[in-house]
Amino acid sequence: MPRLALSQIGAFALVASVLLVAFLVNRYAPRKRKDVRRMVIPLLLYFVALGASAALPRLGLEVATNATLALSELLAVITVINIVAILLFDLALPAVKIEVSTLVTDVALGLAYIVALIGGMRRYGVDLSGIIATSAVVTAILALSLQATLGNILGGVALQLDKSIRVGDWLQLENGRQGRVREIRWRHTVIETRDWDTLIVPNATLLAATIMILGKRENEPEQRRMWIYFNVDFRFSPVDVIQAVEKALRTSPIEGVAHNPPPQCVCLDFANQGRDSFAHYALRYWLTDLARDDTVNSNVRVRVFAALRRARIPLAVPAAQIFVEQDDPERRQRKHKREIEKRTRALRDVEIFKPLTHAELAEMAESLSFAPFSMGETITKQGSVAHWLYILTQGAVEVRIEVPGTLDDEGNPKEKVVALLKAPSFFGEMGLMTGEPRTATIVAVTDVDCYRLDREAFQKIVSERPEVASELSECLAERRVELEAAMGEVPMEDRQKRVGMEKFRLLGSIRSFFGLGGGDDKAEKEP
C-alpha cells in the first residue's frame, strides 16, 4: 500500500507538471508546441505500465509485475527528463536570448535517457557487461551499413561545433539557389528559399561544397551589397549624374537600405567597348533585410528614376544614330569665326589683358586651347613651374596654399583654402608673365571649362609691342597686392607704395622672361 500510495502521488505530480509546462509553452513559446508530445507520450505509457503492474497479480502473472513496475519507473523518469528539457531549452534559455539548436537538445536528451536506462537496470540487478559487448558488435555492423547516414550526422555535429553556419544565415549554394537556414538537424539542414520553397540539404553536402554566406562579416551587421544598373547619354556629365542619384538616395532614406556605408553611384564604362552610344552607370547600396531584396530593389529603382527626371537627365534608349552634315569651306569659316569671337570675349574678361587691343586679343585667341577638368582634379600645384595661364569660363575652383610646419596623415603639407574663384575668372598669370613657380594649388570644386594660354602665344604680342610690358606689370602688381592685403600681409596705408615696388619688380621679371632684357627660358610642365 505505501508503494501504491507513493505511485499515486507521483502520478498526480507528473500530470500536474505536464499540464503546467504545456500551458507555459502554449503561452510563451507557441512554435514549440510539438515538443509537448515528448512529455505526453511517455506519460500515457507510464499510466499503461502502472495499470498493468496492478492487474498482472490478479491474473496470476506475478513474474511480470516487477518488470512492468520497472518500466513504469523508467517512463516516469523519461517524462521528468522531458519536462526539464522543455523548461530549459524552450522557455528559460530563449528568455535570456540564448538559442540552442535541435541537434544539441537531442544530444542532451539522448545522454539523459541513457543514464536513466543504465541507472534503472542497475537498480534491478541487470548485468550490463553482456549488453555492452553485444551493443558494441551491433554498433560496428550499423556503422558499416549506414556510412552515408553517419556522414550526414557527423556533418551536422561538425556544423554545430564550428558554428560556420547558423540558423538564420542566408546561404547561396553552388547551384545558385539562395535561402535562409531554418534548422540544422541530425541528417540534413533545412533551407527556406525566397520563393517559400524548402530545400533539404544533406549535412555532408554542405561540408563538402563551397557555400557563400550572404551579408555575413565578422563583428559587423548583416548587410549585402546590391547593384542597380542604368544607362545615360554622353551629353550629360558623369558628375551631374552621380550627384543627382546620390543626393536622392542619401537625403531621404529608404527602408531596407543601410545608412552606413551610404549608397554610391559609379560610372562603370563608356560605350561598352564601342558597342553602345551611352555611358553605363551603377548604383550600389547595402541591403539590411536580405528577405526583401526584390522589394527594396524596386523602391531604389523608383528613386533613381525620379532623381534623374528632376535633373532633366533621361535614361538612354538603345538606338543607332547616323549624323549627316553638309560641310564646305564657308561653313567651316563661320564656325571658326564664332569660336574666335567666343575666345576673344573670354580674353577680354581677363583683367590683366585690358591694355591689349581687340586685334591683339583676337590674335591670342587663335592660340588658345580648350582645357576641361572634372570635379576634384588638381589643375595647378603649388611650387610647380608652368608657363601658361588658365581662363575659367565655366564652374568654380578653390585656391589652396600649404601651411608651413604641418603634415597630413600621408606626410604631405596640409593645405588651407584661401579663395574661391567662379567663372569668369583666371589664374596662373605669374607663370605666364614671369615664369615664377605656382604660388598656390588650384582644385576644381565643380566640373570646369578653361582655356589655356601658353607663353608662345603671348610672346609675339610682347615682342611686337614691348611697352605693353609696363602696362601688364602694373595690372599684375595691383592684383597681387590686393591678394596680400586680403590675407592681412600688407597694411592699407602701405598699399600704394607696395604696388609701385611690385610693379618695378614684375616689370624686370617680364622683360627677362620674354627676352626683352635677357632671361632664362627653361620650364617644366605641371602634372
C-alpha positions in Angstrom: 0.0 0.0 0.0 2.7 2.5 0.8 4.3 1.9 -2.6 0.9 2.2 -4.3 0.2 5.4 -2.5 3.6 6.7 -3.5 2.9 5.8 -7.1 -0.4 7.7 -7.0 1.2 10.8 -5.6 4.0 10.6 -8.2 1.4 10.2 -11.0 -0.5 13.2 -9.8 2.7 15.3 -9.6 3.6 14.2 -13.2 0.2 15.1 -14.5 0.3 18.5 -12.8 3.8 19.2 -14.1 2.9 18.2 -17.7 -0.2 20.4 -17.6 1.8 23.4 -16.2 4.6 23.1 -18.7 2.1 22.7 -21.6 0.4 25.9 -20.5 3.7 27.8 -20.4 4.7 26.5 -23.8 1.4 27.5 -25.4 1.7 31.0 -23.8 5.3 31.9 -24.3 6.7 29.5 -27.0 3.8 28.5 -29.3 6.2 27.5 -32.0 7.5 24.7 -29.7 4.1 23.1 -29.1 5.2 19.9 -30.9 7.7 19.3 -28.1 4.8 18.8 -25.7 4.4 15.4 -27.2 7.7 14.4 -25.7 6.1 14.7 -22.3 2.6 13.4 -23.1 3.5 10.2 -24.9 5.8 8.7 -22.1 3.3 9.9 -19.5 0.5 7.9 -21.2 2.8 4.9 -21.5 3.6 5.4 -17.8 -0.1 5.0 -16.9 -0.4 2.0 -19.1 2.6 0.3 -17.4 1.3 1.3 -14.0 -2.1 -0.2 -14.7 -0.5 -3.4 -16.0 1.6 -3.7 -12.9 -1.6 -3.6 -10.8 -3.6 -6.0 -12.9 -0.9 -8.7 -13.5 -1.0 -10.2 -9.9 -4.7 -10.7 -10.3 -4.1 -12.7 -13.5 -1.5 -14.9 -11.7 1.4 -13.3 -13.6 3.4 -12.2 -10.6 6.7 -12.7 -12.5 5.9 -9.9 -14.9 4.9 -7.5 -12.2 8.4 -6.4 -11.3 9.2 -5.8 -15.0 6.2 -3.6 -15.5 6.9 -1.7 -12.4 10.5 -1.1 -13.5 9.2 0.0 -16.9 6.7 2.4 -15.3 9.5 3.9 -13.2 11.7 4.4 -16.3 8.9 6.0 -18.2 8.3 8.3 -15.2 11.9 9.3 -15.2 11.8 9.9 -19.0 8.8 12.2 -18.5 10.6 14.2 -15.9 13.6 14.5 -18.2 11.4 15.8 -21.0 9.8 18.3 -18.6 13.2 19.6 -17.5 14.4 19.8 -21.2 11.4 21.8 -22.3 11.7 24.2 -19.3 15.4 24.7 -20.1 15.7 24.7 -23.9 12.3 26.0 -24.9 11.5 28.5 -22.2 14.4 29.5 -19.9 17.3 29.9 -22.4 15.2 31.7 -25.2 14.0 34.1 -22.5 17.6 35.2 -22.0 18.3 35.4 -25.7 20.2 32.1 -25.9 19.2 29.9 -28.8 20.1 26.2 -28.7 19.9 24.1 -31.9 17.7 21.0 -32.1 20.9 18.9 -32.5 22.2 20.0 -29.1 18.8 19.4 -27.5 18.6 15.9 -28.9 22.2 15.0 -27.8 21.4 16.2 -24.2 18.1 14.2 -24.1 19.8 11.1 -25.6 22.5 11.2 -22.9 19.9 11.7 -20.2 17.9 8.8 -21.5 21.0 6.5 -21.5 21.9 7.5 -17.9 18.3 6.8 -16.8 18.3 3.4 -18.5 21.6 2.3 -17.0 20.5 3.5 -13.6 17.2 1.6 -13.8 18.9 -1.6 -14.9 21.5 -1.4 -12.1 18.7 -0.9 -9.6 17.1 -4.1 -10.6 20.3 -6.0 -10.7 20.7 -6.4 -14.5 24.3 -7.5 -15.6 25.4 -4.8 -18.1 28.7 -6.4 -19.3 27.0 -8.7 -21.7 24.7 -6.0 -23.0 27.7 -3.7 -23.6 29.6 -6.3 -25.5 26.6 -7.1 -27.7 25.9 -3.4 -28.4 29.5 -2.9 -29.5 29.1 -5.6 -32.2 25.8 -4.2 -33.3 27.2 -0.7 -33.4 30.1 -1.8 -35.7 27.6 -3.5 -38.1 25.4 -0.5 -38.2 28.4 1.8 -38.8 29.4 -0.2 -41.9 25.8 -0.4 -43.3 24.9 3.2 -42.6 28.0 5.1 -43.7 26.2 7.8 -45.6 23.7 8.5 -42.8 26.5 8.6 -40.3 28.4 11.0 -42.5 25.4 13.3 -42.5 25.1 13.0 -38.8 28.8 13.8 -38.2 28.4 16.7 -40.6 25.6 18.1 -38.5 27.7 17.7 -35.4 30.6 19.5 -37.1 28.4 22.4 -38.2 27.2 22.8 -34.7 30.7 22.7 -33.2 32.5 25.2 -35.5 29.4 27.4 -35.9 30.3 28.2 -39.5 26.6 28.1 -40.5 23.9 29.1 -38.1 20.2 29.2 -38.0 19.1 32.4 -39.7 22.1 32.7 -42.1 21.4 33.4 -45.7 23.2 30.9 -48.0 23.9 30.7 -51.7 24.5 27.1 -52.7 26.8 26.0 -55.6 23.8 25.8 -57.9 23.0 29.5 -57.3 19.9 28.9 -55.1 19.6 31.2 -52.1 17.7 30.7 -48.9 17.7 31.1 -45.1 18.8 28.3 -42.7 15.7 27.4 -40.7 17.1 24.3 -38.9 20.2 22.2 -38.6 19.1 18.6 -37.9 21.0 15.3 -37.4 20.9 14.3 -41.1 20.2 17.4 -43.0 19.9 21.2 -43.0 16.5 22.8 -43.8 16.8 25.9 -46.0 13.8 28.1 -46.9 14.2 29.9 -50.3 12.9 33.3 -51.3 10.1 31.6 -53.2 9.0 29.9 -49.9 10.2 26.6 -51.1 12.1 24.3 -48.6 15.4 22.7 -49.5 16.6 19.6 -47.7 20.4 19.6 -48.0 22.4 16.7 -46.5 24.9 17.9 -44.0 27.7 16.1 -45.7 27.0 18.0 -48.9 27.2 21.3 -47.0 30.6 20.4 -45.6 32.0 19.2 -49.0 30.7 22.2 -51.0 31.7 25.8 -51.2 28.9 27.7 -49.6 28.5 31.5 -49.7 27.0 33.1 -46.6 25.3 36.2 -47.8 25.9 39.5 -46.0 27.9 38.0 -43.2 31.1 39.6 -41.9 32.9 39.3 -38.6 31.5 41.6 -35.9 29.5 43.5 -38.5 25.8 43.9 -39.1 24.2 41.6 -41.7 24.3 43.7 -44.9 24.7 42.7 -48.5 25.9 45.0 -51.4 23.3 45.2 -54.2 23.7 46.8 -57.7 21.2 48.8 -59.8 22.4 49.3 -63.3 21.3 52.1 -65.7 22.5 54.0 -68.8 22.7 57.7 -69.6 23.5 59.5 -72.8 27.0 61.0 -73.3 25.6 64.5 -73.5 25.3 64.5 -69.7 28.3 64.9 -67.4 29.1 61.9 -65.2 29.5 64.3 -62.2 25.9 65.6 -62.7 24.5 62.0 -63.0 26.3 60.8 -59.9 25.4 63.9 -57.8 21.7 63.7 -58.7 21.4 60.0 -57.9 23.5 60.0 -54.6 21.7 63.1 -53.3 18.3 61.5 -53.8 19.3 58.3 -52.0 21.1 59.9 -49.1 18.8 62.7 -48.2 15.6 60.6 -48.0 16.4 57.1 -46.6 14.6 54.0 -48.0 13.6 51.2 -45.7 15.9 48.3 -46.1 18.8 50.4 -47.4 21.8 50.8 -44.9 22.9 54.3 -43.9 26.5 53.2 -43.5 28.0 52.7 -45.9 25.9 55.2 -47.8 24.6 54.5 -51.3 27.2 55.2 -54.0 26.8 55.9 -57.8 29.6 54.9 -60.1 30.4 55.3 -63.8 31.2 51.7 -64.9 32.1 52.1 -68.6 31.9 54.3 -71.7 30.2 52.8 -74.7 30.8 49.2 -73.7 33.9 48.8 -75.9 32.3 50.9 -78.7 29.1 48.8 -79.0 26.8 51.3 -77.3 26.1 55.0 -77.7 25.8 55.8 -74.0 27.6 55.5 -70.7 27.0 52.7 -68.2 26.3 53.5 -64.5 25.5 51.6 -61.4 24.1 52.4 -58.0 25.4 50.2 -55.3 23.8 50.1 -51.8 23.8 47.8 -48.9 20.7 45.7 -48.2 19.8 45.3 -44.5 16.9 42.8 -44.9 18.0 40.0 -47.2 14.5 38.6 -47.4 13.2 41.8 -49.1 15.7 42.1 -51.9 13.2 42.5 -54.8 11.0 45.0 -53.0 13.9 47.2 -51.9 15.5 47.0 -55.4 12.2 48.2 -56.9 12.0 51.1 -54.4 15.6 52.1 -55.2 14.9 52.0 -59.0 11.9 54.2 -58.5 14.0 56.7 -56.6 16.8 56.7 -59.2 14.3 57.3 -62.0 12.7 60.2 -60.2 16.1 61.8 -59.4 17.2 61.7 -63.0 13.9 63.2 -64.2 14.3 66.0 -61.7 17.8 66.7 -63.0 16.4 66.6 -66.6 18.7 63.6 -67.3 16.8 61.0 -69.3 17.7 57.3 -69.3 19.4 56.3 -72.5 17.3 54.5 -75.1 19.3 51.9 -77.2 19.4 53.3 -80.7 21.6 53.9 -83.6 22.1 57.4 -85.0 23.5 58.5 -88.3 24.7 62.1 -88.4 24.5 63.7 -91.9 26.3 67.0 -92.1 26.9 69.2 -95.1 30.4 70.7 -94.8 32.0 73.3 -97.0 34.7 76.0 -96.6 32.2 78.7 -95.9 30.6 76.8 -93.1 33.9 75.9 -91.6 34.9 79.5 -91.7 31.7 80.7 -90.0 32.2 78.1 -87.2 35.8 79.2 -86.8 34.8 82.8 -86.6 32.2 82.1 -83.9 34.8 80.2 -81.9 37.3 83.0 -82.2 34.7 85.6 -81.0 33.9 83.4 -78.1 37.6 83.1 -77.1 38.1 86.8 -77.6 35.3 87.6 -75.2 36.9 85.2 -72.7 40.2 87.0 -73.0 38.5 90.4 -72.6 37.3 89.2 -69.2 40.9 88.8 -68.0 41.7 92.0 -66.1 45.4 92.0 -66.9 44.7 91.9 -70.7 42.8 95.2 -70.6 45.8 97.1 -72.1 45.7 94.9 -75.2 43.8 95.9 -78.4 41.0 93.9 -79.9 43.3 92.8 -82.7 45.9 91.6 -80.2 43.2 89.7 -78.3 41.9 88.1 -81.5 45.5 87.1 -82.4 45.9 85.4 -79.0 42.5 83.7 -79.3 43.8 81.7 -82.2 46.3 80.1 -80.0 44.0 79.2 -77.0 43.5 75.6 -76.3 40.4 74.1 -74.6 41.1 72.5 -71.2 38.2 70.9 -69.3 38.7 69.5 -65.8 36.4 67.3 -63.7 35.4 68.0 -60.1 38.2 67.2 -57.7 41.0 67.5 -60.2 44.1 69.4 -59.4 44.7 72.0 -62.1 47.9 73.6 -60.9 50.1 72.5 -58.0 51.9 74.9 -55.6 55.6 75.0 -56.4 55.4 73.6 -59.9 56.7 75.6 -62.9 54.4 76.1 -65.9 54.4 78.9 -68.4 50.7 79.3 -69.1 47.6 80.9 -67.8 44.1 79.5 -67.4 40.9 81.4 -68.2 37.9 80.0 -66.3 34.8 80.1 -68.4 32.5 77.7 -66.5 32.5 76.3 -63.0 34.4 77.1 -59.8 37.8 76.4 -58.4 39.4 76.6 -54.9 42.7 78.4 -54.3 44.7 76.4 -51.7 48.1 77.2 -50.1 50.3 75.0 -48.0 50.5 75.6 -44.2 54.2 75.6 -43.2 55.2 73.1 -40.5 52.1 70.9 -40.7 51.7 67.5 -42.3 48.7 65.3 -43.1 48.4 61.5 -42.4 50.3 60.8 -45.6 53.2 63.1 -44.7 52.3 65.8 -47.2 52.0 69.5 -46.1 48.5 70.4 -45.1 46.6 72.9 -47.2 44.0 75.6 -46.4 41.6 77.2 -48.8 42.2 81.0 -49.2 39.8 81.8 -52.1 37.1 80.5 -54.3 37.1 81.6 -57.9 34.0 81.4 -60.1 33.7 81.9 -63.8 34.5 84.2 -65.5 38.0 84.4 -63.9 41.6 83.5 -64.5 44.6 82.1 -62.6 48.3 81.2 -63.3 49.1 84.7 -64.6 52.5 84.8 -62.9 53.6 81.6 -64.5 52.7 83.1 -67.9 54.2 86.5 -67.4 57.3 85.9 -65.3 57.9 82.1 -65.2 57.6 82.1 -61.4 56.6 78.8 -59.7 53.0 78.4 -58.8 52.2 80.1 -55.5 49.1 78.1 -54.8 47.3 74.9 -55.7 44.1 75.2 -57.8 41.5 72.4 -57.4 38.2 72.2 -59.3 35.2 72.1 -57.0 32.8 71.5 -59.9 33.3 70.4 -63.5 35.1 73.4 -65.1 35.8 74.6 -68.6 39.0 76.6 -69.2 41.1 78.0 -72.0 44.8 77.7 -71.7 47.1 80.5 -73.0 50.7 79.4 -73.4 53.8 81.6 -73.3 54.5 81.1 -77.1 51.1 82.7 -77.9 51.9 85.7 -75.8 55.5 86.0 -76.9 54.6 87.6 -80.2 52.5 90.3 -78.7 55.2 91.4 -76.2 57.9 91.3 -78.8 56.0 93.5 -81.3 54.9 96.0 -78.6 57.4 95.9 -75.7 55.8 98.9 -74.0 52.8 96.7 -73.1 55.0 95.0 -70.5 54.8 98.1 -68.3 51.0 98.2 -68.5 50.8 94.5 -67.7 53.2 94.8 -64.8 51.0 97.4 -63.2 47.9 95.2 -63.5 49.8 92.3 -62.1 51.1 94.4 -59.2 47.7 95.7 -58.2 46.2 92.2 -58.3 49.0 90.7 -56.2 48.9 93.5 -53.6 45.1 93.2 -53.3 45.5 89.5 -52.6 48.2 90.2 -50.0 46.0 92.8 -48.4 43.1 90.4 -48.2 45.3 87.9 -46.4 46.4 90.7 -44.0 50.0 90.7 -45.1 50.0 94.4 -46.3 48.7 97.3 -44.2 46.2 99.5 -46.1 48.4 102.7 -45.7 51.3 100.9 -47.4 49.3 99.7 -50.3 50.3 102.3 -53.0 53.9 102.1 -52.1 53.8 98.3 -52.3 52.1 98.5 -55.7 55.0 100.6 -57.0 57.6 98.3 -55.7 55.9 95.2 -57.0 55.4 96.8 -60.4 59.1 97.6 -60.7 60.0 94.0 -59.7 57.5 92.4 -62.1 58.4 94.6 -65.0 62.0 93.4 -64.7 60.8 89.8 -64.4 58.6 90.1 -67.5 61.4 91.7 -69.6 63.8 89.0 -68.5 61.3 86.1 -69.1 60.4 87.2 -72.6 63.9 88.1 -73.6 63.3 91.9 -73.7 66.3 92.2 -71.4 67.7 88.6 -71.1 66.4 85.8 -69.0 66.1 82.0 -68.6 63.6 80.3 -70.8 63.6 76.9 -69.1 60.4 75.5 -67.6 58.9 72.1 -66.7 55.3 71.2 -67.2 52.8 70.8 -64.3 51.2 67.4 -63.8 
